[in-house]
Amino acid sequence: MSAVEAVTLLVAGVIGGLAGSIAGLASVSTYPALLAFGLPPVVANVTNTVALVFNGIGSAWGSRPELAGQWRWLTRMAPVAVAGGAVGAVLLLTTPAGAFEKVVPVLLALASLAIVVPRGAPHPGPRRRRVVVAEAVAIFVISLYGGYFGAAAGVLFMALLLNAGADSLAHANAAKNILLGLANLVAAVLFAVFAPVHWLAVIPLGAGCLIGSRLGPVVVRHAPATPLRILVGLAGLVLAVKLAIDAYR
């Protein structure tokens, strides 16, 4: 690896870390950078997942104030995210590539619209069991997709958490960072053992992700919530259109 390639991956990681910890769009920067580095798609995919572990670390580090009151709920949902990430990783290693490519643009577009559209006030009082179960199922499915490919899985999480009664955009973002980080982590462990990870590329890309993701929650904490929510939704819609063009080409 040349110095130019290493710096390019580092910069892509910083951008991806910022985009991932703010909007759940880290792979928009990191995955194309690995393809440009010359890696085949599957190798780039698994290498990207391993590098994004550092995105989860930096995001959790930067989101500590917003996580203070969420640990009980996150502890209950953590095994669901881990299980989903593991299943997604196994599917990537055992099924033909592109199994999700036709349905993901639709899901991403709906999630992006759900982020943009204002939500109602959370319903007071204890949550019904079926609502909790529905949340767990949704978290499992999104984590499965995150372990399988993961592009914009964070947008899906943001839409779910914002419409499930998160206190604010910053709180939803913090919870998203933890759940997505867990799904990435378990997938990365499986890929490290069973998949062709390009470890030399992981070093600069992961370092960049750590730097960018540490700064992202600070931006979310201080930025106006409504413009930022709209920006995240529009970015998700743009990516949904691109994925749809690629899927149906």
Buried (B, 14 or more C-beta within 10 A) or exposed (E): EEEEBBEBBBBBBBBBBBBBBBBBBBBBBBBBBBBEBEBEEEBBBBBBBBBBBBBBBBBBBBBEEBBEEBEEBBEEBBEBBBBBBBBBBBBBBEEEEEEBBEEBBEBBBBBBBBBBEEBEEEEEEEEEEEEBEEBBEBBBBBBBBBBBBBBBBBBBBBBBBBBBBBEEBBBBBBBBBBBBBBBBBBBBBBBBEEBEBBEBBBBBBBBBBBBBBBBBBBBBBEBEEEEBBEBBBBBBBBBBEBBBEEBEE
